[in-house]
Amino acid sequence: MDDSGKIAERRWPRGTPRGRLTLDELRNLVERGSIETVVVGFTDHYGRLLGKRYDAEMFVDETAVHGTHGCNYLLTTDMEMDPVAGYRFANWEQGYGDFHLVPDLSTLVTASWLEKTALVQCDVRDESGEAVRVAPRSILRRQTESARDLGFTAYAASELEYYVFQHSYRQAAEMDYRGLQPAGWYLEDYHILQGTRTEPFTAAVRRHLKASGVPVETSKGEWGLGQHEVNVRYAETLQMADRHVIYKQCVKEVAEQMGQSVTFMAKFAADRAGSSCHTHFSLWRDGENAFFGNIDVGPVKGSDVFRWFLGGWIAHVPDVMVFYAPTVNSYKRYVDASWAPTRLAWSYDNRTAAFRVVGSGASLRIECRIPGADCNPYLAFAAALASGLDGIRNRIDPPECFAGDMYAARDLPHVPATLHESTDRFAASEFAAAAFGADVVEHYAHFYRTEQAAFTRAVTDWERRRYYERI
């Protein structure tokens, strides 16, 4: 329910965050014995950090310059790491060869929650040096380049919510994820007292993020039992996606160290609030927010750039919904009066809206409340940016600003209801094919259909409770 970047006047970010490392600084730390391990990683379709741990001396001497390799099946697997048939990119017939992992040294940071460890994120390239088009970071990088071609730098922020439980991950698995004890026992949204009870965990997360190149703004309790949020400072879009990945990894691993567990599921339980990833965007030009202007849009004074970006973003939600809501579980979050959006419209500072415009003047920005905490940040940001830029190119006006309770508005279009529906729309979308490439659309449509099929085959607790005796 919170929103990040809540400063009165947004300014062009300056300075290097604490915890960021140059290669020379890393080399000095390695020589002194302060860093012994470097995590070399990239994200898969789900947004999970995959990769290798390198001896730090080997990394600074060889890997930082030449990169490393990974099996290309990692961009064709399901959640269980089983290779899935049907992908053109990699398959058994092609023998599942390697791709090249090229460290982006601008992402090199201290991973302070791990002993004597640094972390770097990689671009995924083929053996000829070309970007692997279906890799999530490649998809977002192309959209940020498209923004630059139009003269803009895109800035983003993501607000990740999660639930904390008093059981370790192993214990939770052994309990089949039933009967887990949440960290809180009453709704603690903004409650300082209840937040104090989890402060040893949350403070550790804040401290480690800050020491690992991810500037922290705030933390707070959320509208669920044991639900929390840590907000980190906005950044250029690709950098923000990298921060998002570090945030999730840090939260999970600190929980592991403390004998607790967290979940970033979009909807952990039917009777509990979902966990979101509210996404903020603004476009900048020459060090100034390009959304600022004098064109009236409802109660907001925004520029043509602002209006058209908003119009494109709203218009293309059905085409790219899979990038905001990538799992079967994602769609169970969209419930009226639950703080999750259910209608496709925009409003000013209205938390019933899918698109909530916030700030004013130099801080004017757009918050999209559709993505869940389970989204892959590279894909969600790429979808938002591609949609907004298309709005600018084609001068797409948004609908009229909505005022009131959007949950009660019966004449507004709904967000897509299922992964199946969203995947079919994505696969057939001319916009998605033009924005990302037909090969990328085919690849990810197959991925989401595989995810849907796995759920369709599953027998759930709900089915046993409903049908065991009474059918």
C-alpha positions as CSV (number, residue, x, y, z in Angstrom):
1,M,0.0,0.0,0.0
2,D,3.0,2.3,0.3
3,D,4.7,4.1,-2.5
4,S,8.4,4.5,-3.0
5,G,10.3,7.6,-4.0
6,K,8.1,9.8,-1.8
7,I,10.3,12.9,-1.9
8,A,8.8,16.3,-2.4
9,E,10.9,17.2,-5.4
10,R,12.5,14.3,-7.3
11,R,15.9,15.2,-8.6
12,W,18.3,13.5,-11.0
13,P,20.0,10.8,-8.9
14,R,23.7,11.5,-8.2
15,G,26.5,9.7,-6.4
16,T,27.6,6.1,-6.1
17,P,25.6,4.0,-3.6
18,R,27.6,2.5,-0.7
19,G,28.5,-1.1,-1.4
20,R,29.1,-0.6,-5.1
21,L,32.6,-1.8,-6.2
22,T,34.9,-1.1,-9.1
23,L,37.1,-3.9,-10.3
24,D,40.2,-2.3,-8.8
25,E,38.4,-1.9,-5.5
26,L,37.4,-5.6,-5.6
27,R,41.0,-6.6,-6.5
28,N,42.3,-4.7,-3.4
29,L,39.7,-6.4,-1.2
30,V,40.7,-9.8,-2.6
31,E,44.4,-9.1,-2.0
32,R,43.6,-8.2,1.6
33,G,41.5,-11.3,2.1
34,S,38.3,-9.3,2.7
35,I,36.5,-10.9,-0.3
36,E,37.0,-14.6,-1.1
37,T,33.9,-15.4,-3.2
38,V,32.1,-13.7,-6.1
39,V,28.6,-14.7,-7.1
40,V,28.2,-14.5,-10.8
41,G,24.6,-14.5,-11.7
42,F,21.7,-13.8,-14.1
43,T,17.9,-14.3,-13.8
44,D,15.8,-17.0,-15.4
45,H,12.2,-16.5,-16.6
46,Y,10.9,-16.6,-13.0
47,G,13.3,-13.9,-11.9
48,R,15.4,-16.3,-9.9
49,L,19.1,-15.6,-9.5
50,L,21.1,-18.4,-11.2
51,G,24.8,-18.7,-11.8
52,K,28.1,-19.8,-10.1
53,R,30.3,-18.9,-7.2
54,Y,33.8,-18.0,-8.2
55,D,37.0,-18.0,-6.2
56,A,37.6,-14.2,-6.0
57,E,41.1,-14.4,-7.3
58,M,39.9,-16.3,-10.3
59,F,37.2,-13.8,-10.9
60,V,39.5,-10.7,-10.9
61,D,42.2,-12.4,-13.0
62,E,40.0,-14.1,-15.6
63,T,36.2,-14.0,-15.3
64,A,35.8,-10.3,-15.0
65,V,37.4,-9.9,-18.4
66,H,36.4,-13.1,-20.2
67,G,33.1,-14.0,-18.6
68,T,31.9,-17.6,-18.1
69,H,29.5,-20.1,-19.5
70,G,26.2,-21.6,-18.4
71,C,24.0,-24.3,-20.0
72,N,21.4,-22.8,-22.2
73,Y,18.7,-25.1,-20.8
74,L,18.4,-22.6,-18.0
75,L,16.2,-20.5,-20.2
76,T,13.9,-23.5,-21.0
77,T,13.3,-25.0,-17.5
78,D,10.2,-25.1,-15.3
79,M,10.2,-24.3,-11.6
80,E,11.6,-27.7,-10.8
81,M,14.6,-27.2,-13.1
82,D,13.3,-29.8,-15.5
83,P,14.1,-29.0,-19.2
84,V,10.9,-28.5,-21.1
85,A,10.4,-29.6,-24.7
86,G,9.1,-27.3,-27.4
87,Y,11.5,-24.4,-27.3
88,R,13.3,-23.3,-30.4
89,F,16.0,-21.6,-28.4
90,A,17.4,-24.8,-26.8
91,N,16.3,-28.4,-26.8
92,W,17.5,-32.0,-26.6
93,E,18.0,-32.1,-30.4
94,Q,20.4,-29.2,-30.3
95,G,22.2,-30.8,-27.3
96,Y,21.7,-28.0,-24.8
97,G,24.9,-26.2,-25.3
98,D,26.4,-23.2,-23.6
99,F,25.6,-19.5,-23.6
100,H,28.1,-16.8,-22.4
101,L,27.6,-14.9,-19.2
102,V,29.2,-11.5,-19.4
103,P,29.6,-9.7,-16.1
104,D,28.2,-6.2,-16.1
105,L,30.9,-4.6,-13.9
106,S,28.6,-1.6,-13.1
107,T,26.5,-4.1,-11.0
108,L,29.5,-5.3,-8.9
109,V,28.6,-5.0,-5.3
110,T,29.5,-6.4,-1.9
111,A,26.9,-9.0,-0.8
112,S,27.2,-8.1,2.8
113,W,24.8,-10.7,4.1
114,L,27.2,-13.4,2.9
115,E,30.6,-13.9,4.4
116,K,33.5,-12.3,2.4
117,T,31.3,-12.3,-0.8
118,A,30.7,-9.9,-3.7
119,L,28.0,-10.3,-6.4
120,V,27.9,-9.3,-10.1
121,Q,25.0,-9.6,-12.5
122,C,25.5,-10.7,-16.1
123,D,24.2,-10.1,-19.6
124,V,23.5,-13.4,-21.4
125,R,25.2,-13.6,-24.9
126,D,25.6,-16.3,-27.5
127,E,29.0,-17.5,-28.6
128,S,29.2,-14.8,-31.3
129,G,28.8,-12.1,-28.6
130,E,25.2,-11.2,-29.5
131,A,22.7,-10.7,-26.8
132,V,20.5,-13.7,-26.2
133,R,17.1,-12.2,-27.1
134,V,15.0,-14.3,-24.8
135,A,17.1,-13.5,-21.7
136,P,15.1,-11.2,-19.4
137,R,17.9,-8.6,-19.0
138,S,18.3,-8.5,-22.8
139,I,14.6,-7.8,-23.2
140,L,14.7,-4.8,-20.8
141,R,18.0,-3.5,-22.1
142,R,16.4,-3.2,-25.6
143,Q,13.5,-1.2,-24.2
144,T,15.9,1.2,-22.3
145,E,17.8,1.7,-25.6
146,S,14.5,2.5,-27.3
147,A,13.8,5.1,-24.7
148,R,17.2,6.6,-25.3
149,D,16.5,6.6,-29.1
150,L,13.6,8.9,-28.3
151,G,15.8,11.1,-26.1
152,F,14.7,9.8,-22.7
153,T,16.2,8.1,-19.7
154,A,13.6,6.0,-18.0
155,Y,13.6,5.9,-14.2
156,A,11.7,3.3,-12.2
157,A,11.0,2.0,-8.7
158,S,9.5,-1.3,-7.5
159,E,7.8,-1.8,-4.1
160,L,8.1,-5.5,-3.1
161,E,5.8,-6.9,-0.4
162,Y,6.4,-10.3,1.3
163,Y,5.1,-12.4,4.1
164,V,7.4,-13.5,7.0
165,F,6.9,-16.8,8.8
166,Q,8.5,-18.2,11.9
167,H,9.5,-21.5,10.3
168,S,12.6,-22.1,8.2
169,Y,12.2,-23.0,4.5
170,R,13.0,-26.6,5.3
171,Q,10.4,-26.7,8.1
172,A,7.8,-25.1,5.9
173,A,8.4,-27.7,3.1
174,E,8.2,-30.5,5.7
175,M,4.9,-29.1,6.8
176,D,3.7,-29.0,3.2
177,Y,3.3,-25.2,3.7
178,R,0.3,-25.8,6.0
179,G,-0.2,-24.2,9.4
180,L,2.7,-21.8,9.1
181,Q,3.0,-19.3,11.9
182,P,3.1,-15.7,10.5
183,A,5.5,-13.3,12.1
184,G,2.5,-11.1,13.2
185,W,-0.8,-12.0,14.7
186,Y,-2.9,-9.0,13.7
187,L,-3.0,-6.7,10.7
188,E,0.0,-4.4,11.2
189,D,-0.2,-1.9,8.3
190,Y,2.0,1.1,9.5
191,H,1.9,-0.3,13.1
192,I,5.2,0.5,14.8
193,L,4.7,-1.8,17.7
194,Q,4.0,-4.9,15.6
195,G,6.9,-3.9,13.3
196,T,9.2,-3.7,16.3
197,R,8.7,-7.5,16.8
198,T,10.2,-8.2,13.4
199,E,12.7,-5.5,13.5
200,P,15.7,-7.8,14.1
201,F,14.9,-9.4,10.7
202,T,13.9,-6.2,8.9
203,A,16.7,-4.1,10.2
204,A,19.2,-6.7,9.1
205,V,17.7,-6.6,5.6
206,R,17.9,-2.8,5.5
207,R,21.5,-2.8,6.8
208,H,22.6,-5.4,4.3
209,L,20.9,-3.8,1.3
210,K,22.4,-0.5,2.1
211,A,25.9,-2.1,2.4
212,S,25.3,-3.9,-0.9
213,G,24.7,-1.0,-3.2
214,V,20.9,-0.8,-2.8
215,P,19.9,2.4,-1.1
216,V,17.0,1.9,1.3
217,E,14.3,4.5,2.0
218,T,11.8,2.9,4.4
219,S,10.3,-0.3,5.8
220,K,6.8,-0.9,7.2
221,G,4.3,-3.4,8.1
222,E,1.6,-4.2,5.5
223,W,-2.0,-5.2,5.4
224,G,-1.5,-8.9,6.2
225,L,-0.4,-11.1,9.1
226,G,3.4,-10.9,9.0
227,Q,3.4,-9.0,5.7
228,H,6.1,-6.4,5.2
229,E,7.6,-4.1,2.7
230,V,11.1,-2.5,2.3
231,N,11.3,0.4,-0.2
232,V,14.5,1.1,-2.0
233,R,15.4,4.3,-3.9
234,Y,14.4,4.6,-7.5
235,A,17.0,4.4,-10.2
236,E,17.5,4.1,-14.0
237,T,15.3,1.3,-15.1
238,L,17.9,-1.4,-15.7
239,Q,19.7,-0.6,-12.5
240,M,16.4,-0.7,-10.6
241,A,15.7,-4.2,-11.9
242,D,19.1,-5.2,-10.8
243,R,18.4,-3.7,-7.3
244,H,15.1,-5.6,-7.2
245,V,16.9,-8.9,-7.8
246,I,19.4,-8.2,-5.0
247,Y,16.6,-7.2,-2.7
248,K,14.8,-10.5,-3.2
249,Q,17.9,-12.5,-2.8
250,C,19.0,-10.7,0.3
251,V,15.6,-11.0,2.0
252,K,15.4,-14.7,1.3
253,E,18.9,-15.5,2.4
254,V,18.7,-13.4,5.6
255,A,15.5,-15.3,6.4
256,E,17.4,-18.5,5.8
257,Q,20.2,-17.4,8.2
258,M,17.7,-16.5,10.9
259,G,15.7,-19.8,10.7
260,Q,12.7,-18.0,9.2
261,S,11.1,-18.0,5.7
262,V,9.5,-15.4,3.5
263,T,7.2,-15.8,0.4
264,F,6.8,-13.4,-2.5
265,M,3.8,-15.3,-3.8
266,A,1.2,-12.9,-5.2
267,K,-1.5,-14.5,-3.1
268,F,-0.3,-16.7,-0.2
269,A,-3.8,-17.4,1.2
270,A,-7.3,-16.7,-0.1
271,D,-8.2,-14.8,3.1
272,R,-5.1,-12.7,3.2
273,A,-4.0,-9.6,1.3
274,G,-1.9,-10.3,-1.8
275,S,1.7,-9.2,-2.2
276,S,2.3,-6.6,-4.9
277,C,5.1,-5.0,-6.8
278,H,3.8,-1.6,-7.4
279,T,5.9,-0.1,-10.2
280,H,6.7,3.6,-10.6
281,F,7.9,5.2,-13.9
282,S,8.9,8.6,-15.1
283,L,10.9,9.7,-18.2
284,W,13.7,12.2,-17.9
285,R,15.4,14.4,-20.5
286,D,18.4,16.7,-19.9
287,G,18.2,16.0,-16.1
288,E,14.6,17.0,-15.8
289,N,11.3,15.0,-15.5
290,A,9.7,15.0,-18.9
291,F,6.3,14.3,-17.3
292,F,6.2,17.8,-15.9
293,G,4.2,20.3,-18.1
294,N,1.1,22.4,-18.5
295,I,-1.4,20.2,-20.3
296,D,-4.4,19.4,-18.1
297,V,-5.1,15.7,-17.6
298,G,-7.9,15.4,-15.1
299,P,-6.7,16.9,-11.8
300,V,-3.1,16.5,-12.9
301,K,-1.0,19.0,-14.9
302,G,1.3,16.8,-17.0
303,S,3.0,17.1,-20.3
304,D,2.2,15.4,-23.6
305,V,4.9,12.9,-22.8
306,F,3.2,12.1,-19.5
307,R,-0.3,11.8,-21.1
308,W,0.8,9.6,-24.0
309,F,3.0,7.4,-21.9
310,L,0.1,6.8,-19.5
311,G,-2.3,6.2,-22.4
312,G,0.0,3.6,-24.0
313,W,0.7,1.9,-20.7
314,I,-3.0,1.4,-20.0
315,A,-3.9,0.5,-23.5
316,H,-1.4,-2.4,-23.8
317,V,-2.0,-4.1,-20.4
318,P,-3.9,-7.0,-21.9
319,D,-1.1,-7.5,-24.5
320,V,1.6,-7.9,-21.9
321,M,-0.3,-9.0,-18.8
322,V,1.8,-12.1,-18.6
323,F,4.9,-10.0,-17.8
324,Y,3.1,-8.4,-14.8
325,A,1.3,-11.6,-13.6
326,P,3.4,-14.6,-14.7
327,T,1.9,-17.5,-12.6
328,V,-1.4,-19.1,-12.0
329,N,-1.3,-17.8,-8.5
330,S,-0.8,-14.2,-9.7
331,Y,-4.4,-13.8,-10.8
332,K,-5.9,-14.8,-7.4
333,R,-4.6,-11.4,-6.1
334,Y,-7.1,-9.4,-8.2
335,V,-10.0,-9.2,-5.7
336,D,-12.3,-6.2,-5.2
337,A,-11.6,-4.2,-2.0
338,S,-8.3,-6.0,-1.4
339,W,-5.9,-3.2,-2.3
340,A,-5.2,-5.0,-5.6
341,P,-6.5,-3.4,-8.8
342,T,-9.4,-5.1,-10.7
343,R,-10.3,-2.4,-13.3
344,L,-8.1,-0.8,-16.1
345,A,-8.3,2.9,-15.4
346,W,-6.3,5.7,-13.8
347,S,-6.8,8.2,-11.1
348,Y,-4.9,10.7,-9.0
349,D,-3.7,9.3,-5.7
350,N,-6.4,6.7,-5.6
351,R,-5.4,3.2,-4.3
352,T,-8.4,1.5,-6.0
353,A,-6.9,2.4,-9.4
354,A,-4.8,0.1,-11.5
355,F,-2.8,3.3,-12.5
356,R,-2.3,5.8,-9.6
357,V,-0.8,9.1,-10.6
358,V,1.3,10.5,-7.8
359,G,3.5,13.5,-7.1
360,S,3.4,16.9,-8.7
361,G,5.7,19.1,-10.7
362,A,9.2,17.5,-10.8
363,S,8.0,14.5,-8.8
364,L,5.1,13.6,-11.1
365,R,5.1,9.9,-11.9
366,I,2.9,7.0,-12.7
367,E,2.4,4.1,-10.3
368,C,1.1,0.8,-11.8
369,R,-0.5,-1.4,-9.1
370,I,-1.0,-4.4,-11.4
371,P,2.3,-6.4,-11.0
372,G,2.5,-8.9,-8.1
373,A,5.5,-9.6,-6.0
374,D,6.1,-12.7,-8.1
375,C,6.9,-10.8,-11.3
376,N,10.3,-10.8,-13.0
377,P,11.4,-7.2,-12.7
378,Y,13.2,-7.2,-16.1
379,L,10.1,-8.4,-17.9
380,A,7.6,-6.2,-15.9
381,F,9.7,-3.1,-16.5
382,A,10.2,-4.0,-20.2
383,A,6.4,-4.4,-20.6
384,A,5.7,-1.0,-19.0
385,L,8.4,0.8,-20.9
386,A,7.4,-0.7,-24.3
387,S,3.8,0.2,-23.7
388,G,4.5,3.7,-22.6
389,L,6.9,4.4,-25.5
390,D,4.4,3.1,-28.0
391,G,1.9,5.6,-26.4
392,I,4.4,8.4,-27.1
393,R,5.1,7.3,-30.7
394,N,1.4,6.9,-31.5
395,R,0.1,9.7,-29.3
396,I,-2.3,7.4,-27.4
397,D,-4.5,9.4,-25.0
398,P,-5.5,7.8,-21.8
399,P,-9.2,7.4,-20.8
400,E,-10.8,10.1,-18.7
401,C,-9.4,10.4,-15.1
402,F,-11.6,8.3,-12.8
403,A,-12.8,9.6,-9.4
404,G,-14.3,7.4,-6.7
405,D,-14.3,3.8,-5.8
406,M,-13.0,1.9,-8.9
407,Y,-14.0,-1.4,-7.4
408,A,-17.6,-0.3,-7.7
409,A,-17.4,0.8,-11.3
410,R,-19.1,-1.8,-13.4
411,D,-18.5,-0.2,-16.7
412,L,-14.7,-0.2,-16.6
413,P,-12.7,-3.0,-18.3
414,H,-11.3,-5.6,-16.0
415,V,-7.7,-6.7,-15.7
416,P,-7.3,-10.1,-17.4
417,A,-8.6,-12.9,-15.2
418,T,-6.4,-15.9,-15.8
419,L,-2.9,-16.9,-17.0
420,H,-4.6,-18.8,-19.8
421,E,-6.4,-15.7,-21.1
422,S,-3.3,-13.5,-20.7
423,T,-1.1,-16.0,-22.6
424,D,-3.5,-16.3,-25.5
425,R,-3.7,-12.5,-25.8
426,F,0.1,-12.2,-25.6
427,A,0.7,-14.9,-28.2
428,A,-1.6,-13.2,-30.7
429,S,-0.6,-9.6,-29.9
430,E,0.8,-7.6,-32.8
431,F,2.0,-5.0,-30.4
432,A,4.0,-7.6,-28.3
433,A,5.6,-9.1,-31.5
434,A,6.6,-5.6,-32.7
435,A,7.9,-4.5,-29.2
436,F,9.8,-7.7,-28.2
437,G,10.1,-9.7,-31.4
438,A,8.1,-12.7,-32.6
439,D,10.8,-15.1,-31.3
440,V,10.5,-13.7,-27.8
441,V,6.7,-13.8,-27.9
442,E,6.8,-17.5,-29.0
443,H,9.4,-18.4,-26.4
444,Y,7.5,-16.8,-23.5
445,A,4.1,-17.9,-24.6
446,H,5.4,-21.5,-24.5
447,F,6.8,-20.9,-21.0
448,Y,3.5,-19.6,-19.7
449,R,1.5,-22.3,-21.3
450,T,3.8,-24.8,-19.7
451,E,3.2,-23.2,-16.3
452,Q,-0.6,-23.3,-16.9
453,A,-0.5,-26.9,-18.0
454,A,1.4,-27.9,-14.8
455,F,-1.4,-26.4,-12.7
456,T,-4.2,-27.9,-14.8
457,R,-2.8,-31.4,-14.2
458,A,-2.4,-30.8,-10.4
459,V,-4.9,-32.1,-7.8
460,T,-5.4,-29.4,-5.2
461,D,-6.4,-29.4,-1.5
462,W,-9.5,-27.5,-2.6
463,E,-10.6,-30.4,-4.8
464,R,-10.1,-32.9,-2.1
465,R,-12.0,-30.9,0.4
466,R,-14.8,-30.3,-2.0
467,Y,-15.2,-33.7,-3.7
468,Y,-13.7,-36.4,-1.5
469,E,-16.9,-37.3,0.3
470,R,-19.7,-35.3,-1.3
471,I,-19.3,-36.0,-5.0
